[in-house]
Amino acid sequence: MTSRRRFLQASSIAAGLPLVGVSVLHAAEAGSGEILHPTTAPSLPAKDPWRGLRVGMASYSFRKLPLDATIAAIKRVDLHYVSIKDAHLPMNSTPEQRKAVAQQFKDAGITPVSCGVITIKNEEASVRLAFEYARDIGATVIVCHPEPEALSIADKFVKEFDIKLALHNHGPEAKYFKSPYDSWKAVQDHDERIGLCMDVGHTARAGVDPVEAIGKCKSRLYDMHMKDVWSSGVKNASQAEVEVGRGTLDVKGMFQALLEIKYACHVGFEHEKNAENPLPGVAESVGYCKGIVSCIPPA
């Protein structure tokens, strides 16, 4: 019984979900006859399972869910950072609306750290809109897919707003940035605040090792989209993704690389599979990664 209790505790903690049923088990072991409410969990010591990494959620994962349900889902898996997608806050919103949505996340213990992916055209108005949007929600990074020529305009705005721009690579089907190395090459002649958001699934599908790319691009790596794919040879992104841990990516290697470089920016789970009901897959992915991080030896 003791072993079973420990197993239930460990499994529930790893999944980031409430310890449903554990309190009932405690009562039965004690022989008190008292049955506690099944959502009552024993108090646990405060501990950072991510070892200093700022692990959160790309709200795109819940693009088919309303804002309130999205916030509740992120809380359910015990994540405290978010990259806001326009599905939950339209780009044409007012500054007041943006601040109100950001406050809803904050009130739930979730800090908006970035936004996107935002498509940016080679027009000053398009670039300015992205920076004003990020400023109003308190984000420090804009995850984007810009027209390459727009980077020259962005040079001016990263200085004006002191907000970073992170080019998101979209895999082999992308027009501009297939792998992180395409993004890396594009930003070299621009302000150092213009860098990368590495999507590890798209990176693998583009034929690049995400672990190696983390090390090579570390100086301008400003956001991460964490996911898994069942095969790096699949060209269609929507057909490639699986829950983290079920696929072929070196998950331990990626987290170990992030810990080694003391990565200080956002690592956002982006679960594109099963948009109608993403929470089970998100919970599985988060729980698996918590377990993986706990197994990485200290530096």
Secondary structure, 3 states (H helix, E strand, C coil): CHHHHHHHHHHHHHHCCCCCCHHHHHHHHHCCCCCCCCCCCCCCCCCCCCCCCEEEEEHHHHCCCCHHHHHHHHHHCCCCEEEECCCCCCCCCCHHHHHHHHHHHHHCCCEEEEEEEEEECCCHHHHHHHHHHHHHHCCCEEEEEECCCHHHHHHHHHHHHCCEEEEECCCCCCCCCCCHHHHHHHHCCCCCCEEEEEEHHHHHHCCCCHHHHHHHCHHHEEEEEECEECCCCCCCHHHHEECCCCCCCCHHHHHHHHHHCCCCCEEEECCCCCCCCCHHHHHHHHHHHHHHHHHCCCC
